[in-house]
Amino acid sequence: MSSLHRKRQGRKQKRFPLVRVFTERLVSLQGSLVDDPATTGDQAVKLLEEYLESLVRAQGYRGDGSMGRYASFLREQNVFSRDILNRIDGYTQLRNCLAHTYGLQTSPDLAQELLDFVALLLRSGDMIASTLMTRKVCSVAETDLLVDIRALMLEEGYGRLPVLRDGDGVVGLLIERDLVVAQTEAEEANMALDTITIAEVLPNDAADRVVLVAPDTSREAVAALLKRAGVVACVVTHSGAKHERPLGIITHADLLYRM
């Protein structure tokens, strides 16, 4: 069976850093900028590093801690736009200079720039597909047997599963109704479920139920896609291309959870 994950999802847990906590710290630093820009700048760099750490940990990073490694991981995951990632690289170099150059301090303008960037990061990171999606996506192959996938959906509580075709990526979305229809028709025709493949039970509109998006797709764009008639979920792939394997899935419930 080609399922990527078979872990019961259960009640959703927060998958993204608590933006509110970091926002409160940011507001506090903005209040101290005029009186002590040097310290504010240092603390802004620290806030940026801690936020990035929280972000990558939530995205599954388990390596050593450093801004450089966090930036590399985020680039691999396509979490932010290239411009934001390049700026993170630049502030990583700044952080290293401040840490290893005695007496070096941030200017008022640089401190303000850092605060503005952290604010931008907080806004951007909380509203893109990679942070909206459920990462533990389970996918199945067209060639999988109906009897096996029926058991998987019943045992693990999956309501919808991306269907993959070798060499062609996501070709549709299997939902519970498809299983009900297939089982009913099989019983009427006296057919055994262990002879029927997923490809045989997918309806013609299975491909229309799912829209592929890139990790940096905005929440507004995801919401617009999910409003389309017949669309059940957005599947996130590396660049939003059809031939790529799923990185995550976004349903209406995922979107509501973050609104």
C-alpha positions in Angstrom: 0.0 0.0 0.0 1.3 3.4 -0.9 0.0 5.5 2.0 2.5 8.0 3.3 1.1 8.1 6.8 -1.2 5.9 8.8 -1.3 7.8 12.1 -4.7 8.7 13.4 -5.0 12.5 13.1 -7.4 13.0 16.0 -7.9 16.5 17.4 -5.8 19.0 15.6 -2.9 20.6 17.4 -1.4 24.0 16.6 1.2 23.4 13.9 2.6 26.9 13.9 4.3 29.1 16.5 2.0 31.2 18.7 2.1 34.4 16.7 0.4 36.3 19.4 3.3 35.7 21.9 5.9 36.9 19.4 3.7 39.9 18.5 3.5 40.9 22.1 7.2 40.8 22.4 7.6 42.8 19.2 5.3 45.5 20.4 7.3 45.8 23.6 10.5 46.2 21.6 8.9 48.9 19.5 8.2 50.8 22.6 11.9 50.8 23.7 13.4 51.7 20.3 13.7 55.5 20.9 15.3 55.2 24.4 17.7 52.3 23.6 18.0 51.5 19.9 21.2 49.4 20.4 19.6 47.0 22.9 16.4 47.0 20.9 18.3 45.9 17.8 20.0 43.1 19.7 16.7 41.9 21.1 15.1 42.1 17.7 17.7 39.8 16.3 17.1 37.4 19.2 13.4 37.6 18.6 13.9 36.8 15.0 16.1 33.8 15.8 13.6 32.4 18.3 10.7 32.9 16.0 12.5 31.1 13.2 13.4 28.3 15.6 9.7 27.9 16.6 8.7 28.0 12.9 11.1 25.3 11.8 10.4 23.1 14.8 6.7 23.3 13.9 7.6 22.3 10.4 9.4 19.2 11.5 13.0 20.4 11.8 15.0 18.3 14.4 18.6 19.4 13.7 21.0 21.7 15.6 19.9 25.2 16.4 21.3 28.2 14.4 19.8 30.9 12.2 21.8 29.7 9.3 20.4 26.1 9.5 16.9 27.5 10.1 17.2 29.6 6.9 18.5 26.6 4.9 15.6 24.5 6.1 13.0 27.1 5.3 14.5 27.5 1.8 14.2 23.7 1.3 10.6 23.8 2.5 9.6 26.8 0.3 7.9 28.3 3.4 8.5 31.9 2.3 9.1 33.9 -0.9 12.6 34.1 -2.2 12.9 37.8 -1.2 12.0 37.0 2.4 14.4 34.0 2.5 17.2 36.2 1.1 16.6 38.8 3.8 16.7 36.1 6.5 20.1 35.1 5.1 21.2 38.7 5.4 20.1 39.0 9.0 21.8 35.7 9.8 25.1 37.3 8.7 24.2 40.4 10.8 23.6 38.2 13.8 26.9 36.5 13.4 28.7 39.9 13.1 27.0 41.2 16.3 27.9 38.0 18.1 31.6 38.0 17.2 32.6 41.7 16.9 33.2 43.4 20.2 31.5 46.8 20.6 29.4 46.5 17.4 25.9 47.8 17.8 22.8 48.3 15.7 21.9 51.8 14.6 18.4 53.2 15.2 17.6 52.8 11.5 18.8 49.2 11.5 16.9 48.4 14.7 13.7 49.7 13.1 14.4 47.7 10.0 14.8 44.6 12.0 11.5 45.2 13.9 9.7 45.9 10.6 11.1 42.6 9.2 10.0 40.6 12.2 6.5 42.1 11.8 6.4 41.2 8.1 7.5 37.7 8.9 4.8 37.3 11.5 2.2 38.4 9.0 3.5 36.4 6.1 4.1 33.2 8.0 0.7 33.0 9.5 -1.1 33.2 6.1 0.5 30.8 3.6 -0.3 27.3 2.5 2.7 25.7 4.2 1.4 26.8 7.6 -2.3 26.1 6.9 -1.8 22.6 5.7 -2.0 19.3 7.6 1.5 17.8 7.0 0.5 14.2 7.9 -1.2 13.7 4.6 -2.0 10.1 3.6 -2.1 9.4 -0.1 -2.9 6.2 -2.0 -2.1 4.8 -5.5 -4.6 4.2 -8.3 -3.5 0.5 -8.2 -4.3 0.0 -4.5 -7.2 -2.3 -3.8 -10.5 -0.9 -2.6 -10.7 -3.4 0.3 -7.4 -2.1 1.7 -8.2 1.6 1.3 -11.6 1.0 2.8 -10.0 -0.5 5.9 -7.4 2.3 6.1 -10.1 5.0 6.0 -12.3 3.3 8.6 -9.4 2.4 11.0 -7.5 5.7 10.7 -10.4 8.1 10.3 -9.5 9.6 7.0 -12.3 11.3 5.1 -10.4 12.2 1.9 -7.2 10.9 0.4 -5.2 12.2 -2.6 -4.8 9.6 -5.3 -1.4 9.3 -7.0 -0.4 7.9 -10.4 3.2 6.8 -10.9 4.9 9.5 -12.9 1.9 11.8 -12.9 1.5 12.8 -9.3 -2.0 13.7 -7.9 -4.8 12.6 -10.2 -7.8 13.0 -7.9 -9.2 13.0 -4.4 -10.9 9.9 -3.0 -13.8 10.6 -0.5 -15.9 8.5 1.7 -18.9 8.7 -0.7 -16.8 7.0 -3.4 -16.4 4.0 -1.1 -20.1 3.8 -0.3 -21.1 3.9 -4.0 -18.4 1.4 -5.0 -19.3 -1.1 -2.2 -23.0 -0.8 -3.0 -22.4 -1.4 -6.7 -20.1 -4.3 -5.9 -22.7 -6.0 -3.7 -25.3 -5.6 -6.4 -23.0 -7.2 -8.9 -21.8 -9.9 -6.6 -18.2 -8.6 -7.0 -15.5 -9.0 -4.3 -13.9 -5.8 -3.1 -10.4 -7.4 -3.2 -10.6 -7.4 -7.0 -11.4 -3.7 -7.4 -8.8 -1.0 -7.6 -9.0 2.7 -6.6 -8.8 3.7 -10.3 -12.0 1.8 -11.0 -14.0 3.6 -8.3 -12.8 7.2 -8.8 -15.6 9.2 -10.4 -15.0 11.5 -13.4 -15.0 14.6 -11.2 -12.3 13.2 -8.8 -9.7 15.5 -10.3 -11.9 18.6 -10.0 -12.2 18.1 -6.2 -8.6 19.0 -5.6 -6.5 22.0 -6.5 -2.7 22.0 -6.3 -0.9 24.9 -4.7 2.7 25.9 -3.8 3.8 26.2 -0.1 3.9 30.0 -0.3 0.3 30.4 -1.7 -1.5 33.0 0.4 -4.4 32.2 2.7 -6.6 34.5 0.6 -5.8 32.5 -2.5 -6.4 29.2 -0.7 -9.7 30.5 0.5 -10.7 31.5 -3.0 -9.9 28.1 -4.3 -11.8 26.3 -1.6 -14.9 28.5 -2.4 -15.1 27.0 -5.9 -18.0 24.6 -6.4 -16.9 21.0 -6.1 -13.4 21.7 -4.6 -12.9 19.6 -1.4 -9.3 20.3 -0.7 -6.1 22.0 -1.7 -3.0 19.7 -1.9 0.3 21.4 -1.4 3.3 20.3 -3.5 6.8 21.6 -3.8 5.9 24.1 -6.6 2.2 23.5 -7.0 2.9 21.2 -10.0 0.7 18.1 -10.7 3.6 15.6 -11.0 5.0 16.3 -7.5 4.2 14.3 -4.4 2.0 15.9 -1.7 3.6 17.8 1.1 0.3 18.5 2.9 -3.4 19.0 2.4 -5.7 21.9 3.3 -9.4 21.4 3.8 -12.2 23.8 4.8 -11.7 22.8 8.4 -7.9 23.7 8.2 -8.8 27.1 6.9 -11.5 27.8 9.5 -9.0 26.8 12.2 -6.7 29.6 11.2 -9.2 32.3 10.6 
